[in-house]
Amino acid sequence: MNPSSIYAYLDSNDKDLQKVTGLFPVPAGPKGTVNQIDTWSYGAFKKNPYPDLARGLIEYFMQPSNYDVPVSYAGAPTPAAGEVLNTHVIPKMIQRVLVENWEPAKALEECDKRIVEIYARYKA
């Protein structure tokens, strides 16, 4: 369930319920708070340059035997990973390419440098 989507729906469709609906952070545990993001959907742009490859990738992941194929690192959350997530390092890289017309290699280089800096601070 995506809480922010529910809240946005209420904003357009049920203002009374929205007034009594709250969004709250995950409670802190003994090691602090952790923000995680999960994506459970796949999609492809209609006018992408490789429609057959995109369709094939989506069909592959939609096969029940592939539901548990990891598409990300399966390690435990860390403070460094939380900072990378909370400071939007990876989405900013994507924005640089799609909105600001950066070359992908340049955006990736900036993203990698930022992530390395964040992790280095936590190792010190």
C-alpha positions in Angstrom: 0.0 0.0 0.0 1.3 3.4 -0.9 0.3 5.9 1.8 1.1 9.1 -0.2 -1.0 7.8 -3.1 -3.9 7.3 -0.7 -3.5 10.8 0.6 -3.3 12.2 -2.9 -6.5 10.3 -3.8 -8.3 11.7 -0.7 -7.2 15.2 -1.7 -9.1 14.9 -4.9 -12.0 12.6 -3.9 -12.7 12.8 -0.2 -11.6 16.0 1.6 -13.5 15.1 4.8 -11.7 11.8 5.2 -8.4 13.5 4.3 -8.8 15.9 7.2 -8.8 13.0 9.6 -6.1 11.0 7.9 -2.4 11.3 8.9 0.9 10.2 7.5 3.5 9.3 10.1 7.1 8.1 9.9 8.1 4.6 10.8 8.7 4.5 14.6 12.3 4.4 15.7 13.8 1.2 17.0 16.9 0.5 19.1 19.1 1.4 16.1 17.2 4.5 15.0 14.8 5.1 12.1 15.0 3.6 8.6 13.2 4.8 5.5 12.8 2.3 2.8 11.2 2.4 -0.6 9.7 -0.6 -2.4 8.6 -0.6 -5.9 6.2 -3.4 -7.0 5.4 -2.4 -10.5 7.0 -2.3 -13.9 6.3 -0.1 -16.9 7.8 1.2 -20.1 7.4 4.4 -22.0 5.2 3.9 -25.0 7.7 5.7 -27.3 10.9 4.1 -25.9 13.5 3.2 -28.6 13.5 -0.5 -27.7 9.8 -1.6 -27.2 10.5 -5.3 -27.8 13.3 -5.4 -25.2 11.1 -3.5 -22.7 8.2 -5.7 -23.3 10.4 -8.8 -22.9 11.9 -7.6 -19.7 8.5 -6.9 -18.2 7.2 -10.3 -19.4 10.2 -11.9 -17.8 9.7 -10.3 -14.4 5.9 -11.0 -14.5 6.5 -14.8 -14.7 5.7 -16.3 -11.2 9.0 -18.2 -11.2 10.8 -14.8 -11.4 8.9 -13.0 -8.6 11.7 -13.5 -6.1 14.6 -12.5 -8.5 16.5 -9.8 -6.6 16.7 -6.5 -8.5 18.6 -4.7 -5.7 21.1 -5.4 -2.9 19.5 -7.6 -0.3 21.5 -6.3 2.7 20.2 -4.8 5.9 19.4 -1.0 5.8 22.3 1.2 7.1 22.5 4.9 8.1 24.5 5.5 4.9 21.9 3.8 2.7 19.2 5.8 4.5 21.0 9.1 3.7 21.4 8.1 0.1 17.7 7.4 0.0 16.6 10.5 2.0 18.8 12.9 0.0 17.4 11.6 -3.3 20.9 10.9 -4.8 19.6 8.3 -7.4 16.4 10.1 -8.4 18.5 13.3 -8.9 20.8 11.3 -11.2 17.8 10.3 -13.3 16.4 13.9 -13.3 19.7 15.2 -14.5 19.4 12.9 -17.6 15.7 13.1 -18.3 15.0 16.7 -17.4 18.3 18.6 -17.5 19.6 16.8 -20.5 22.9 15.6 -18.9 24.9 12.9 -20.5 24.1 9.6 -18.6 27.8 9.0 -17.9 28.2 12.5 -16.3 25.1 12.0 -14.2 26.2 8.6 -13.1 29.7 9.9 -12.2 28.1 12.6 -10.0 25.8 10.1 -8.4 28.6 7.6 -7.7 30.8 10.4 -6.2 28.0 11.5 -3.9 27.3 7.9 -2.7 31.0 7.2 -2.1 31.2 10.5 -0.1 28.2 9.5 2.0 29.5 6.0 2.8 33.0 7.3 3.6 31.6 9.6 6.3 29.9 6.7 8.0 33.0 4.6 7.9 35.1 7.3 9.6 
